[in-house]
Amino acid sequence: SYTCQSTFKSNFNSLQSSLTKRLGHGLEFLGSYTWSRNLDETSGSSGGQVFELWFLTNDQTNARQAYGPTDFDRTHRGVLSLVYNTPALHNMPFLASHALAGWQISGLLVAQSGTPITVLDDSAGAVYGNFPFENRAQRTGLNPATSGSLHSRVLGHYLNPAAFTSAPEAPNGTGAADTDFGNSGVGLVRGPGQRNIDMAIERTIPIAESQSIHVRAEFFNLTNTANFGNPNNTWSAGPAFGVITTTANNPRIVQLALKYQF
């Protein structure tokens, strides 16, 4: 039977810090860092919401066995936002000074850990009649994460298929197809971390007392860095298991704007 409740246990602890520089010499910034741990009992499944509630993975009568990192938990997250106004350059030629002064440069930098991955097995827990996407996989004892650089893991397998095997027959089963729950934990491995830099450059050029031209350029994902999505986390998917096929961000986007104000 399935257990559905309006509340389940969750727990969040964190260290939150920030460093602020107030405007001086044209520069101001705010840097923030969070080291955190977010746990609950209903994360880890891939089936989405059912009856407007999340089901527990594995044993529906024992919520504690599903307690682990939330799907959106990130151990580390750092954010830096800054604004810099270029100063007047009186020691330069007039045209160069006029061209370089008066610009405002702003940026937003984000770096964060990947999110937890719970490995599932559609064929596990068959004897209990669970939905396939609610059952965790059986571990073999090998490392569930592959070794090597992020680049090599993205091109190959991010998760190690040999770290999992078919779930054993349940104690009250009548054959190998009557499988028990898998023994792997919730959120036992992390997906790829993410980093991104956005920047904007703008300037207001006065023309008359009440007229001006505003020029602005915006750069999203300035470095054109690929942030990868989590891999396929269903062991019973065969060769597709552990493979990353998506990105979690857009490629570099540049926007230019020109506004005449009067």
C-alpha beads as a LAMMPS data file, in Angstrom:
LAMMPS data file: protein, C-alpha beads

262 atoms
261 bonds

1 atom types
1 bond types

-500.0 500.0 xlo xhi
-500.0 500.0 ylo yhi
-500.0 500.0 zlo zhi

Masses

1 110.0

Atoms # bond

1 1 1 0.000 0.000 0.000
2 1 1 1.055 3.599 -0.531
3 1 1 1.462 6.093 2.279
4 1 1 0.484 9.679 1.432
5 1 1 0.730 12.433 4.027
6 1 1 0.427 16.194 3.909
7 1 1 3.723 16.615 5.763
8 1 1 7.044 14.843 5.909
9 1 1 10.202 15.642 7.831
10 1 1 12.777 18.026 6.405
11 1 1 15.863 19.672 7.804
12 1 1 18.074 22.530 6.619
13 1 1 21.348 23.722 8.141
14 1 1 23.765 26.202 6.634
15 1 1 26.669 28.538 7.110
16 1 1 25.913 31.815 5.335
17 1 1 28.498 34.543 4.867
18 1 1 28.795 37.725 2.839
19 1 1 31.344 40.433 2.093
20 1 1 30.243 43.904 1.011
21 1 1 32.235 46.779 -0.424
22 1 1 30.365 50.046 -0.478
23 1 1 30.828 52.420 -3.378
24 1 1 34.346 53.820 -3.469
25 1 1 36.662 54.688 -6.354
26 1 1 33.820 53.697 -8.661
27 1 1 33.583 50.112 -7.397
28 1 1 31.031 48.328 -5.234
29 1 1 30.356 44.619 -4.819
30 1 1 28.571 42.008 -2.751
31 1 1 30.011 38.511 -2.376
32 1 1 28.017 35.716 -0.718
33 1 1 28.861 32.110 0.123
34 1 1 26.598 29.401 1.528
35 1 1 27.648 25.999 2.798
36 1 1 24.494 24.015 3.451
37 1 1 22.790 20.671 3.848
38 1 1 19.110 20.195 2.982
39 1 1 17.469 16.844 3.838
40 1 1 13.964 15.462 3.445
41 1 1 12.028 12.207 3.027
42 1 1 10.348 12.692 -0.341
43 1 1 13.151 13.472 -2.790
44 1 1 14.933 11.036 -5.059
45 1 1 12.135 9.701 -7.254
46 1 1 11.764 10.563 -10.927
47 1 1 8.053 10.086 -11.376
48 1 1 6.924 13.625 -10.617
49 1 1 4.018 14.486 -8.416
50 1 1 1.358 11.837 -7.911
51 1 1 -1.991 12.803 -6.387
52 1 1 -0.378 16.224 -5.701
53 1 1 2.078 14.547 -3.304
54 1 1 5.455 12.903 -3.639
55 1 1 5.684 9.210 -2.863
56 1 1 8.547 7.838 -0.808
57 1 1 11.171 5.703 -2.496
58 1 1 11.277 1.994 -1.548
59 1 1 9.309 1.057 1.599
60 1 1 6.241 3.305 1.784
61 1 1 5.623 2.353 5.419
62 1 1 9.059 3.519 6.598
63 1 1 9.647 7.181 5.833
64 1 1 13.024 7.195 7.579
65 1 1 14.615 4.937 4.948
66 1 1 13.930 7.627 2.334
67 1 1 15.560 10.411 4.364
68 1 1 18.411 12.029 2.466
69 1 1 19.542 15.063 0.460
70 1 1 16.777 16.935 -1.314
71 1 1 16.752 17.031 -5.086
72 1 1 17.692 20.739 -5.002
73 1 1 20.379 20.529 -2.291
74 1 1 23.677 22.249 -3.157
75 1 1 26.543 21.908 -0.709
76 1 1 28.396 25.001 -1.894
77 1 1 27.056 28.141 -3.569
78 1 1 28.998 31.342 -4.170
79 1 1 27.642 34.514 -5.773
80 1 1 29.509 37.728 -6.584
81 1 1 27.750 40.815 -7.943
82 1 1 29.667 43.987 -8.748
83 1 1 29.340 47.399 -10.367
84 1 1 32.250 49.516 -11.605
85 1 1 32.052 53.032 -13.005
86 1 1 35.019 54.028 -15.152
87 1 1 36.582 57.294 -13.936
88 1 1 37.460 60.445 -15.843
89 1 1 40.947 60.119 -17.325
90 1 1 42.322 63.645 -17.238
91 1 1 45.881 62.626 -18.167
92 1 1 44.795 61.171 -21.503
93 1 1 43.999 62.903 -24.790
94 1 1 40.519 64.433 -24.885
95 1 1 39.002 61.979 -27.352
96 1 1 40.385 58.905 -25.573
97 1 1 39.336 60.213 -22.166
98 1 1 35.842 61.000 -23.435
99 1 1 35.521 57.555 -25.047
100 1 1 36.648 55.551 -22.005
101 1 1 35.123 57.533 -19.119
102 1 1 31.543 57.341 -17.909
103 1 1 30.893 53.650 -18.576
104 1 1 29.184 51.431 -16.010
105 1 1 30.243 47.779 -15.967
106 1 1 28.217 45.279 -13.931
107 1 1 28.678 41.572 -13.465
108 1 1 27.146 38.552 -11.775
109 1 1 29.235 35.427 -11.098
110 1 1 27.719 32.193 -9.764
111 1 1 29.484 28.935 -8.836
112 1 1 27.681 26.050 -7.139
113 1 1 27.840 22.337 -6.419
114 1 1 25.813 19.823 -8.377
115 1 1 22.541 18.395 -7.109
116 1 1 22.094 14.889 -5.613
117 1 1 21.386 11.889 -7.820
118 1 1 19.355 8.929 -6.590
119 1 1 19.851 5.813 -8.736
120 1 1 16.588 4.025 -9.537
121 1 1 15.710 0.610 -10.950
122 1 1 12.331 0.038 -12.620
123 1 1 12.574 -3.712 -11.942
124 1 1 13.249 -3.413 -8.195
125 1 1 10.496 -3.799 -5.596
126 1 1 8.232 -5.613 -8.070
127 1 1 6.762 -7.890 -5.405
128 1 1 5.387 -4.877 -3.510
129 1 1 3.575 -3.318 -6.482
130 1 1 5.353 0.036 -6.257
131 1 1 5.460 2.402 -9.193
132 1 1 8.693 1.588 -11.080
133 1 1 10.112 5.085 -10.688
134 1 1 9.881 4.907 -6.887
135 1 1 12.401 2.091 -6.333
136 1 1 16.095 2.551 -5.690
137 1 1 18.744 0.343 -7.285
138 1 1 20.813 -2.435 -5.706
139 1 1 24.501 -1.619 -5.126
140 1 1 27.437 -3.959 -5.768
141 1 1 29.921 -2.114 -3.566
142 1 1 31.806 -0.351 -6.365
143 1 1 32.038 3.434 -6.596
144 1 1 28.822 4.718 -8.260
145 1 1 30.736 7.644 -9.806
146 1 1 33.169 7.115 -12.672
147 1 1 36.699 8.517 -12.519
148 1 1 38.427 11.041 -14.752
149 1 1 37.850 14.632 -15.772
150 1 1 34.373 16.091 -16.143
151 1 1 34.949 16.236 -19.901
152 1 1 35.706 12.510 -20.147
153 1 1 32.798 11.612 -17.878
154 1 1 30.369 13.687 -19.942
155 1 1 31.565 12.035 -23.167
156 1 1 31.271 8.582 -21.604
157 1 1 29.419 7.509 -18.463
158 1 1 29.070 9.886 -15.523
159 1 1 27.738 7.015 -13.383
160 1 1 29.288 3.560 -13.177
161 1 1 26.877 0.825 -14.385
162 1 1 28.993 -1.842 -12.667
163 1 1 28.239 -0.261 -9.289
164 1 1 24.674 -1.628 -9.480
165 1 1 23.013 -4.950 -10.094
166 1 1 19.555 -6.517 -10.146
167 1 1 17.670 -6.362 -6.881
168 1 1 17.501 -9.693 -5.015
169 1 1 14.391 -11.801 -4.667
170 1 1 12.157 -10.606 -1.847
171 1 1 11.817 -12.826 1.254
172 1 1 8.187 -13.528 0.370
173 1 1 8.785 -13.808 -3.374
174 1 1 8.090 -16.855 -5.499
175 1 1 10.826 -16.300 -8.089
176 1 1 13.595 -14.002 -9.259
177 1 1 11.050 -11.615 -10.790
178 1 1 9.590 -10.895 -7.330
179 1 1 12.344 -8.448 -6.491
180 1 1 12.979 -6.761 -3.163
181 1 1 13.823 -3.104 -2.662
182 1 1 17.280 -1.932 -3.717
183 1 1 19.785 -1.053 -1.004
184 1 1 21.254 2.152 -2.461
185 1 1 20.744 5.388 -0.573
186 1 1 19.042 8.630 -1.534
187 1 1 21.291 11.174 -3.249
188 1 1 24.374 8.948 -3.082
189 1 1 26.285 10.855 -5.800
190 1 1 26.386 14.460 -7.071
191 1 1 25.705 15.769 -10.541
192 1 1 28.049 18.225 -12.306
193 1 1 28.676 21.574 -10.646
194 1 1 27.684 24.777 -12.375
195 1 1 29.305 28.153 -12.982
196 1 1 28.189 31.195 -14.925
197 1 1 29.195 34.802 -15.585
198 1 1 26.804 37.493 -16.824
199 1 1 27.996 41.020 -17.630
200 1 1 26.537 44.311 -18.820
201 1 1 28.203 47.494 -20.109
202 1 1 26.252 50.721 -20.446
203 1 1 26.679 54.441 -20.837
204 1 1 24.493 57.526 -20.917
205 1 1 25.585 60.171 -23.437
206 1 1 24.016 63.586 -22.802
207 1 1 23.019 65.565 -25.882
208 1 1 21.057 68.492 -24.481
209 1 1 19.587 69.478 -21.145
210 1 1 16.694 67.039 -21.396
211 1 1 17.973 64.673 -24.091
212 1 1 20.370 61.750 -23.942
213 1 1 21.320 58.502 -25.629
214 1 1 21.601 55.286 -23.617
215 1 1 23.837 52.511 -24.943
216 1 1 23.821 49.055 -23.314
217 1 1 25.371 45.685 -24.123
218 1 1 24.463 42.535 -22.168
219 1 1 26.379 39.259 -22.160
220 1 1 24.727 36.161 -20.703
221 1 1 27.083 33.222 -20.082
222 1 1 29.984 35.481 -21.028
223 1 1 32.549 32.664 -21.176
224 1 1 30.219 30.358 -23.150
225 1 1 30.710 27.686 -20.475
226 1 1 28.599 24.539 -20.781
227 1 1 26.828 23.543 -17.559
228 1 1 25.696 19.948 -17.883
229 1 1 22.463 18.442 -16.631
230 1 1 22.313 15.344 -14.470
231 1 1 22.746 11.958 -16.193
232 1 1 20.100 9.321 -16.741
233 1 1 19.665 7.852 -13.244
234 1 1 17.650 4.714 -14.059
235 1 1 19.913 1.637 -13.959
236 1 1 17.360 -0.507 -15.801
237 1 1 17.614 1.889 -18.786
238 1 1 20.590 -0.154 -20.034
239 1 1 23.267 1.639 -22.101
240 1 1 21.568 5.004 -21.516
241 1 1 22.180 4.764 -17.761
242 1 1 24.684 7.265 -16.410
243 1 1 24.924 9.202 -19.684
244 1 1 24.536 13.001 -19.759
245 1 1 22.517 14.221 -22.749
246 1 1 21.417 17.711 -21.674
247 1 1 22.834 21.050 -20.598
248 1 1 21.442 23.189 -17.795
249 1 1 22.121 26.569 -19.397
250 1 1 22.082 28.448 -22.678
251 1 1 25.146 29.206 -24.807
252 1 1 26.491 32.738 -24.830
253 1 1 23.801 35.317 -25.614
254 1 1 24.627 38.933 -26.509
255 1 1 22.014 41.688 -26.497
256 1 1 22.546 45.277 -27.669
257 1 1 20.222 48.161 -26.851
258 1 1 20.111 51.803 -27.920
259 1 1 17.608 54.251 -26.422
260 1 1 17.024 57.944 -27.140
261 1 1 15.487 59.736 -24.186
262 1 1 13.860 63.161 -24.425

Bonds

1 1 1 2
2 1 2 3
3 1 3 4
4 1 4 5
5 1 5 6
6 1 6 7
7 1 7 8
8 1 8 9
9 1 9 10
10 1 10 11
11 1 11 12
12 1 12 13
13 1 13 14
14 1 14 15
15 1 15 16
16 1 16 17
17 1 17 18
18 1 18 19
19 1 19 20
20 1 20 21
21 1 21 22
22 1 22 23
23 1 23 24
24 1 24 25
25 1 25 26
26 1 26 27
27 1 27 28
28 1 28 29
29 1 29 30
30 1 30 31
31 1 31 32
32 1 32 33
33 1 33 34
34 1 34 35
35 1 35 36
36 1 36 37
37 1 37 38
38 1 38 39
39 1 39 40
40 1 40 41
41 1 41 42
42 1 42 43
43 1 43 44
44 1 44 45
45 1 45 46
46 1 46 47
47 1 47 48
48 1 48 49
49 1 49 50
50 1 50 51
51 1 51 52
52 1 52 53
53 1 53 54
54 1 54 55
55 1 55 56
56 1 56 57
57 1 57 58
58 1 58 59
59 1 59 60
60 1 60 61
61 1 61 62
62 1 62 63
63 1 63 64
64 1 64 65
65 1 65 66
66 1 66 67
67 1 67 68
68 1 68 69
69 1 69 70
70 1 70 71
71 1 71 72
72 1 72 73
73 1 73 74
74 1 74 75
75 1 75 76
76 1 76 77
77 1 77 78
78 1 78 79
79 1 79 80
80 1 80 81
81 1 81 82
82 1 82 83
83 1 83 84
84 1 84 85
85 1 85 86
86 1 86 87
87 1 87 88
88 1 88 89
89 1 89 90
90 1 90 91
91 1 91 92
92 1 92 93
93 1 93 94
94 1 94 95
95 1 95 96
96 1 96 97
97 1 97 98
98 1 98 99
99 1 99 100
100 1 100 101
101 1 101 102
102 1 102 103
103 1 103 104
104 1 104 105
105 1 105 106
106 1 106 107
107 1 107 108
108 1 108 109
109 1 109 110
110 1 110 111
111 1 111 112
112 1 112 113
113 1 113 114
114 1 114 115
115 1 115 116
116 1 116 117
117 1 117 118
118 1 118 119
119 1 119 120
120 1 120 121
121 1 121 122
122 1 122 123
123 1 123 124
124 1 124 125
125 1 125 126
126 1 126 127
127 1 127 128
128 1 128 129
129 1 129 130
130 1 130 131
131 1 131 132
132 1 132 133
133 1 133 134
134 1 134 135
135 1 135 136
136 1 136 137
137 1 137 138
138 1 138 139
139 1 139 140
140 1 140 141
141 1 141 142
142 1 142 143
143 1 143 144
144 1 144 145
145 1 145 146
146 1 146 147
147 1 147 148
148 1 148 149
149 1 149 150
150 1 150 151
151 1 151 152
152 1 152 153
153 1 153 154
154 1 154 155
155 1 155 156
156 1 156 157
157 1 157 158
158 1 158 159
159 1 159 160
160 1 160 161
161 1 161 162
162 1 162 163
163 1 163 164
164 1 164 165
165 1 165 166
166 1 166 167
167 1 167 168
168 1 168 169
169 1 169 170
170 1 170 171
171 1 171 172
172 1 172 173
173 1 173 174
174 1 174 175
175 1 175 176
176 1 176 177
177 1 177 178
178 1 178 179
179 1 179 180
180 1 180 181
181 1 181 182
182 1 182 183
183 1 183 184
184 1 184 185
185 1 185 186
186 1 186 187
187 1 187 188
188 1 188 189
189 1 189 190
190 1 190 191
191 1 191 192
192 1 192 193
193 1 193 194
194 1 194 195
195 1 195 196
196 1 196 197
197 1 197 198
198 1 198 199
199 1 199 200
200 1 200 201
201 1 201 202
202 1 202 203
203 1 203 204
204 1 204 205
205 1 205 206
206 1 206 207
207 1 207 208
208 1 208 209
209 1 209 210
210 1 210 211
211 1 211 212
212 1 212 213
213 1 213 214
214 1 214 215
215 1 215 216
216 1 216 217
217 1 217 218
218 1 218 219
219 1 219 220
220 1 220 221
221 1 221 222
222 1 222 223
223 1 223 224
224 1 224 225
225 1 225 226
226 1 226 227
227 1 227 228
228 1 228 229
229 1 229 230
230 1 230 231
231 1 231 232
232 1 232 233
233 1 233 234
234 1 234 235
235 1 235 236
236 1 236 237
237 1 237 238
238 1 238 239
239 1 239 240
240 1 240 241
241 1 241 242
242 1 242 243
243 1 243 244
244 1 244 245
245 1 245 246
246 1 246 247
247 1 247 248
248 1 248 249
249 1 249 250
250 1 250 251
251 1 251 252
252 1 252 253
253 1 253 254
254 1 254 255
255 1 255 256
256 1 256 257
257 1 257 258
258 1 258 259
259 1 259 260
260 1 260 261
261 1 261 262
